[in-house]
Amino acid sequence: MNLYNQNVEKKNILEKIEQSIRQYFVFPEQKLKNFEINIDEIIKKAANGQLKEYTIDCRPLRNKYFFGERYTYGSRENGLGSERLYPKDTVDRIPNWITNSLINPLIEAKILPKNYVNSVVINDYQPGGCIVSHIDPPQIFDRPIISLSLFSDSALCFGCKFQYKPLRCSTPLLRLDMPRGAVTSLSGFAANEITHCVRPEDVTQRRAVIMLRRVHNCAPRLPTENQISNSHKIFKKIGSVVLNPEEFSKLHLNLLKWQNEGNSFGRIGKRNKNKRNFTRYTANYYKMV
Ligand SMILES: O=C(O)CCC(=O)C(=O)O
């Protein structure tokens, strides 16, 4: 493509992104302060062990708190489409203050549909924290995706490529300001056709975001605790796999992938050995299920 065509293409993409983003400023300063106080209370509760284990996901420079639903993250290894919801009731319910003071006013302002939000995630970023480029998995989440930015100004970048070790990020196609207090809605092209991320350089002070989303009724879900503990038994018998829900999901997907590729159990052995040496378990797992 020549330079002229490249520029036209870029302009078209930018227009499509911009047309599918809306930003609103609906909460006065005092309300924003209250939201921030409430977030700090959640963090205190987490530190005091008052929240369910899977409500909390602590990572360097970025913690997540899941309410209503939690999901597994996609990985470069498993690719898009591998994300799953955790079993029902593994995380805490959506706090009342979020329903009453945030979701309901947004419904009244016609920014959110009624009875829409069933999944809330609070991301708490320290300076330099980030979220790598991704599309919120469409098999899990409906659109629009709504967020409220708090504590400090930041930015959401579209169309960046990340490189790892050391972490580097390419120039974004679009850098959207996310000022404190902005309610941002992504749908259409911005939500489905292009990745978004938060770059480390755009988090210069502590920042939090409250993500309000709807998970589909038919979204794929990890097996129940019961099934997981049964599979624990199965895998224990064979040997050496650590089975938290995330790993279980990955393993499960690998098993399905190998099966889809037409491998018969008897021949899995050495032929399909991957780096993690899961092959032996494949055969046995399917024998038991
Ligand atoms: O921090 C933000 O504004 C966006 C976060 C995000 O994209 C996510 O948690 O999936």
The ligand as a Gaussian input file, in Angstrom:
#p B3LYP/6-31G(d) Opt

LIG

0 1
 O       -8.142000       0.932000      32.725000
 C       -8.920000       1.066000      31.785000
 O       -9.449000       2.151000      31.529000
 C       -9.238000      -0.082000      30.886000
 C       -9.090000      -1.425000      31.525000
 C       -9.405000      -2.566000      30.624000
 O       -9.396000      -2.440000      29.429000
 C       -9.715000      -3.875000      31.198000
 O       -9.642000      -4.051000      32.416000
 O      -10.067000      -4.791000      30.415000

